[in-house]
């Protein structure tokens, strides 16, 4: 999700998405918010598929052990907190099942490892294959959320689309983009939202949006429609996101530091939903305000720089330990 030279457009894109992630999680965990369920579902139709697409787009570089270790370390820290809470509150251990949104950290590692071993130029084979895998993986109950397997496979098509999109083509499109493209993108996005609302109103889509195993065979068509709506919404946003934010560069900062917003926001959304007392309308409005505040705090450059430096030191120390262990083993083998 990173590049050596930052491009404002992609940071703006991620900034919009990470706000929607935080806001949707506030609404998702408030069970009394019946009228807000459609809002949650409509956001869930596209927010993570598009995030996965962007992750795939920036996974063209060679994967490094340090990057993998960084994601695994964050996953271990934050998921372990919820493992302990689950043991204390429910007296059960879920050691290999990711809690809440932390599945994405594990999935990023899996997708980037997969990207290292797939053909770089056979998109016409790999993208259709990923859709087939994503659709049919839901038929198998054993393909569950253990180690995020179901989500890794379910969201795989979006990663592959991003991975195989040529950067030159995207850069050329963004440079030559005319004003009418924004209008077309808006209509496509609204059309996708209309489809999402219709499905949310007529079908039980919550499990499908979470890429859970199917309960009946017909659910495969629900997932197919989710794929189509997600692609349409993603393309609509792709056409609308500005290349620059001007005085509203806080959105760019949110995207630049989206990783820290992502890992820190979830406990706060859960706590707020559990203690809130008030009307549903007030809850929605309060959620918007707190979502902005969380993005401003955890998306600040100063805090993110400090956290990145601290995390990098830990990763470097673990990396040096790994290298030292390998050298020691090599020396033992040589002495024999």
C-alpha positions as CSV (number, residue, x, y, z in Angstrom):
1,X,0.0,0.0,0.0
2,X,3.0,2.3,0.0
3,X,5.4,3.6,-2.6
4,X,8.7,5.3,-2.4
5,X,7.3,8.5,-3.9
6,X,3.9,9.3,-2.6
7,X,1.1,10.1,-5.0
8,X,-1.6,12.4,-3.6
9,X,-4.4,10.8,-5.6
10,X,-3.9,7.4,-3.9
11,X,-3.6,8.9,-0.5
12,X,-6.8,10.8,-1.1
13,X,-8.4,7.6,-2.2
14,X,-7.3,5.7,0.9
15,X,-8.2,8.7,3.1
16,X,-11.9,8.6,1.9
17,X,-11.9,4.8,2.4
18,X,-10.4,4.7,5.8
19,X,-13.0,7.3,7.0
20,X,-15.8,5.0,5.7
21,X,-14.2,2.0,7.4
22,X,-14.2,3.8,10.8
23,X,-17.7,5.2,10.4
24,X,-19.1,1.9,9.2
25,X,-17.6,0.1,12.2
26,X,-19.2,2.6,14.6
27,X,-22.6,1.7,13.0
28,X,-22.0,-2.0,12.6
29,X,-21.5,-2.6,16.3
30,X,-24.7,-0.8,17.5
31,X,-27.4,-3.4,17.4
32,X,-30.3,-1.0,18.0
33,X,-29.5,1.0,14.9
34,X,-32.0,-0.7,12.6
35,X,-32.5,2.2,10.2
36,X,-28.7,2.5,9.9
37,X,-28.2,-1.1,8.7
38,X,-28.7,-0.1,5.1
39,X,-25.9,2.5,5.5
40,X,-23.6,-0.1,6.9
41,X,-24.4,-2.6,4.2
42,X,-24.0,-0.1,1.3
43,X,-20.5,0.9,2.7
44,X,-19.6,-2.7,3.1
45,X,-20.4,-3.5,-0.5
46,X,-17.3,-1.5,-1.7
47,X,-15.0,-0.2,1.1
48,X,-12.9,-3.3,1.7
49,X,-13.0,-4.5,-2.0
50,X,-11.6,-1.1,-3.1
51,X,-9.0,-1.1,-0.3
52,X,-7.9,-4.6,-1.4
53,X,-7.7,-3.4,-5.0
54,X,-5.4,-0.5,-3.9
55,X,-3.2,-3.0,-1.9
56,X,-2.9,-5.1,-5.0
57,X,-2.0,-2.1,-7.1
58,X,0.9,-1.3,-4.8
59,X,2.1,-4.9,-4.4
60,X,4.0,-5.0,-7.7
61,X,7.3,-4.4,-5.9
62,X,9.3,-7.2,-4.6
63,X,8.0,-8.2,-1.2
64,X,10.5,-7.9,1.7
65,X,10.7,-9.9,4.9
66,X,10.6,-6.6,6.9
67,X,7.3,-5.6,5.4
68,X,5.8,-9.1,6.1
69,X,7.2,-8.9,9.6
70,X,5.7,-5.5,10.2
71,X,2.2,-6.6,9.3
72,X,2.5,-9.8,11.3
73,X,3.8,-7.9,14.3
74,X,0.8,-5.5,14.3
75,X,-1.5,-8.4,13.8
76,X,0.0,-10.3,16.8
77,X,-0.1,-7.3,19.1
78,X,-3.7,-6.1,18.4
79,X,-5.3,-9.5,17.9
80,X,-3.7,-10.8,21.0
81,X,-5.4,-8.1,23.0
82,X,-8.8,-9.4,21.9
83,X,-7.7,-13.0,22.5
84,X,-7.1,-12.0,26.1
85,X,-10.4,-10.2,26.3
86,X,-12.2,-13.2,24.9
87,X,-10.6,-15.5,27.5
88,X,-11.5,-13.2,30.4
89,X,-15.1,-12.4,29.3
90,X,-16.2,-15.7,27.6
91,X,-13.7,-18.2,28.9
92,X,-12.7,-19.5,25.5
93,X,-9.6,-19.3,23.4
94,X,-9.7,-18.4,19.7
95,X,-6.0,-18.3,19.0
96,X,-6.0,-18.8,15.2
97,X,-9.2,-16.8,14.4
98,X,-8.6,-13.1,13.6
99,X,-10.8,-10.7,15.6
100,X,-12.8,-8.0,13.9
101,X,-10.9,-6.0,11.2
102,X,-7.4,-7.5,12.0
103,X,-8.0,-10.2,9.5
104,X,-6.8,-7.7,6.9
105,X,-3.3,-7.6,8.2
106,X,-3.0,-11.4,7.9
107,X,-4.6,-11.3,4.4
108,X,-2.1,-8.6,3.3
109,X,0.7,-11.0,4.1
110,X,-1.0,-13.9,2.3
111,X,-1.8,-11.8,-0.8
112,X,1.7,-10.4,-1.1
113,X,3.3,-13.8,-0.8
114,X,0.9,-15.1,-3.5
115,X,1.9,-12.1,-5.7
116,X,5.5,-13.2,-5.5
117,X,4.8,-16.5,-7.1
118,X,2.1,-15.8,-9.7
119,X,2.9,-14.9,-13.4
120,X,3.4,-11.2,-13.9
121,X,1.9,-10.9,-17.3
122,X,-0.9,-13.5,-17.5
123,X,-3.7,-11.3,-16.2
124,X,-6.2,-12.9,-18.6
125,X,-5.8,-16.2,-16.8
126,X,-5.2,-15.1,-13.2
127,X,-8.0,-12.6,-12.8
128,X,-10.8,-14.9,-14.1
129,X,-9.3,-17.7,-12.0
130,X,-9.4,-15.5,-8.9
131,X,-13.1,-14.8,-9.5
132,X,-13.8,-18.5,-9.8
133,X,-11.8,-19.2,-6.6
134,X,-13.6,-16.4,-4.8
135,X,-17.1,-17.5,-5.9
136,X,-16.6,-21.3,-5.2
137,X,-14.7,-21.0,-2.0
138,X,-17.9,-20.1,-0.2
139,X,-19.3,-23.6,-1.0
140,X,-17.0,-25.2,1.4
141,X,-17.9,-24.9,5.1
142,X,-14.3,-25.9,6.0
143,X,-13.0,-22.8,4.3
144,X,-13.8,-20.6,7.3
145,X,-12.4,-17.5,9.0
146,X,-9.6,-19.5,10.6
147,X,-6.4,-17.6,9.6
148,X,-8.7,-15.4,7.4
149,X,-8.8,-18.1,4.7
150,X,-12.3,-17.3,3.6
151,X,-11.7,-13.6,3.3
152,X,-8.3,-14.1,1.7
153,X,-10.0,-16.1,-1.1
154,X,-13.2,-14.1,-1.2
155,X,-11.4,-10.8,-1.7
156,X,-8.7,-12.2,-3.9
157,X,-10.2,-11.0,-7.2
158,X,-9.9,-7.4,-6.1
159,X,-6.3,-7.8,-5.2
160,X,-5.5,-9.4,-8.6
161,X,-7.3,-6.6,-10.5
162,X,-5.2,-4.0,-8.7
163,X,-2.0,-6.1,-9.1
164,X,-2.4,-6.5,-12.8
165,X,-3.5,-3.0,-13.7
166,X,-0.5,-1.3,-15.5
167,X,0.7,1.8,-13.7
168,X,1.4,3.6,-17.0
169,X,-2.2,3.1,-18.0
170,X,-3.6,4.4,-14.7
171,X,-1.2,7.4,-14.7
172,X,-2.1,8.3,-18.3
173,X,-5.9,8.0,-17.4
174,X,-5.5,10.3,-14.4
175,X,-3.4,12.8,-16.3
176,X,-5.8,13.1,-19.2
177,X,-9.0,12.9,-17.1
178,X,-11.6,15.4,-18.2
179,X,-14.3,17.0,-16.1
180,X,-17.0,14.8,-17.7
181,X,-15.3,11.8,-16.2
182,X,-16.2,13.0,-12.7
183,X,-19.8,13.2,-13.7
184,X,-19.8,9.7,-15.3
185,X,-18.1,8.4,-12.2
186,X,-20.7,9.9,-9.9
187,X,-23.5,8.3,-11.9
188,X,-21.8,4.9,-11.8
189,X,-21.2,5.2,-8.1
190,X,-24.8,6.2,-7.4
191,X,-26.1,3.4,-9.6
192,X,-23.9,1.0,-7.6
193,X,-25.2,2.3,-4.3
194,X,-28.8,1.9,-5.6
195,X,-28.0,-1.7,-6.3
196,X,-26.5,-2.1,-2.9
197,X,-29.5,-0.6,-1.2
198,X,-31.9,-2.9,-3.2
199,X,-29.9,-6.0,-2.3
200,X,-29.7,-4.9,1.4
201,X,-33.5,-4.3,1.4
202,X,-34.5,-7.6,-0.3
203,X,-31.8,-10.1,0.8
204,X,-29.9,-11.0,3.9
205,X,-26.4,-9.9,2.7
206,X,-24.5,-9.4,5.9
207,X,-22.8,-12.8,5.9
208,X,-22.1,-12.4,2.2
209,X,-20.5,-9.0,2.6
210,X,-18.2,-10.6,5.3
211,X,-17.3,-13.4,2.8
212,X,-18.7,-16.0,5.1
213,X,-19.3,-19.6,3.8
214,X,-22.6,-20.0,2.0
215,X,-25.7,-21.4,3.7
216,X,-27.3,-22.5,0.4
217,X,-26.0,-22.8,-3.1
218,X,-27.9,-19.8,-4.3
219,X,-25.6,-17.6,-2.2
220,X,-23.0,-17.9,-4.9
221,X,-25.2,-15.5,-7.0
222,X,-25.3,-13.1,-4.1
223,X,-21.5,-13.0,-4.0
224,X,-21.4,-12.5,-7.7
225,X,-23.7,-9.5,-7.5
226,X,-21.5,-8.1,-4.6
227,X,-18.5,-8.5,-6.9
228,X,-20.3,-6.6,-9.7
229,X,-21.5,-3.8,-7.4
230,X,-18.1,-3.5,-5.7
231,X,-16.4,-3.1,-9.1
232,X,-18.9,-0.5,-10.3
233,X,-18.6,1.5,-7.0
234,X,-14.8,1.2,-7.1
235,X,-14.7,2.5,-10.7
236,X,-17.0,5.3,-9.9
237,X,-14.8,6.4,-7.0
238,X,-11.7,6.0,-9.2
239,X,-13.2,8.5,-11.6
240,X,-14.2,11.0,-8.9
241,X,-11.3,11.1,-6.4
242,X,-9.3,14.3,-6.9
243,X,-5.6,14.3,-7.6
244,X,-5.1,17.1,-5.1
245,X,-7.1,18.1,-2.0
246,X,-5.7,21.7,-1.6
247,X,-6.6,23.1,1.7
248,X,-8.4,19.9,2.6
249,X,-5.1,17.9,2.7
250,X,-6.2,16.3,6.0
251,X,-7.8,13.6,3.8
252,X,-4.5,13.0,2.1
253,X,-2.9,12.6,5.6
254,X,-5.6,10.1,6.6
255,X,-4.7,8.0,3.5
256,X,-1.0,8.4,4.1
257,X,-1.3,7.1,7.6
258,X,-4.3,4.8,7.1
259,X,-2.5,1.8,8.6
260,X,-2.5,3.4,12.1
261,X,-6.0,4.5,11.9
262,X,-7.0,1.0,10.9
263,X,-5.3,-0.8,13.8
264,X,-6.3,1.7,16.5
265,X,-9.9,2.6,15.7
266,X,-11.5,-0.8,16.3
267,X,-11.4,-1.0,20.1
268,X,-12.8,2.5,20.3
269,X,-15.7,1.8,18.0
270,X,-16.6,-1.3,20.1
271,X,-16.3,0.5,23.4
272,X,-18.5,3.4,22.2
273,X,-21.2,1.2,20.9
274,X,-21.3,-0.7,24.2
275,X,-21.7,2.3,26.4
276,X,-23.8,4.7,24.3
277,X,-27.2,5.7,25.6
278,X,-29.3,7.9,23.4
279,X,-31.3,8.2,20.1
280,X,-30.3,6.4,16.9
281,X,-30.1,9.7,15.0
282,X,-27.8,11.2,17.6
283,X,-25.7,8.0,17.5
284,X,-25.2,8.4,13.7
285,X,-24.2,12.1,14.0
286,X,-21.9,11.4,16.9
287,X,-20.3,8.5,15.0
288,X,-19.5,10.9,12.1
289,X,-17.9,13.4,14.5
290,X,-15.9,10.8,16.4
291,X,-14.8,9.1,13.1
292,X,-13.4,12.4,11.9
293,X,-11.6,13.0,15.3
294,X,-10.1,9.4,15.2
295,X,-8.9,10.0,11.7
296,X,-7.4,13.3,12.6
297,X,-5.6,11.9,15.7
298,X,-4.3,8.6,14.4
299,X,-3.8,10.0,10.9
300,X,-1.5,12.8,12.0
301,X,1.9,12.8,10.5
302,X,3.7,13.4,13.9
303,X,2.0,10.4,15.6
304,X,2.4,8.2,12.6
305,X,6.1,9.1,12.2
306,X,6.7,8.2,15.9
307,X,4.8,4.9,15.6
308,X,6.6,4.0,12.4
309,X,10.0,4.7,13.8
310,X,9.2,2.6,16.9
311,X,7.8,-0.3,14.9
312,X,10.7,-0.1,12.5
313,X,13.2,-0.5,15.4
314,X,11.4,-3.6,16.6
315,X,11.3,-5.0,13.1
316,X,15.0,-4.3,12.6
317,X,15.9,-5.9,15.9
318,X,13.9,-9.1,15.0
319,X,15.4,-9.1,11.5
320,X,18.9,-8.8,12.8
321,X,18.2,-11.7,15.2
322,X,16.9,-13.8,12.3
323,X,20.0,-13.0,10.3
324,X,22.3,-13.8,13.2
325,X,20.5,-17.2,13.7
326,X,21.0,-18.1,10.1
327,X,24.7,-17.2,10.2
328,X,25.1,-19.2,13.3
329,X,23.5,-22.2,11.7
330,X,25.6,-21.8,8.5
331,X,28.8,-21.7,10.7
332,X,27.8,-24.9,12.5
333,X,27.1,-26.6,9.2
334,X,30.5,-25.4,7.8
335,X,32.4,-26.6,10.9
336,X,30.9,-30.1,10.4
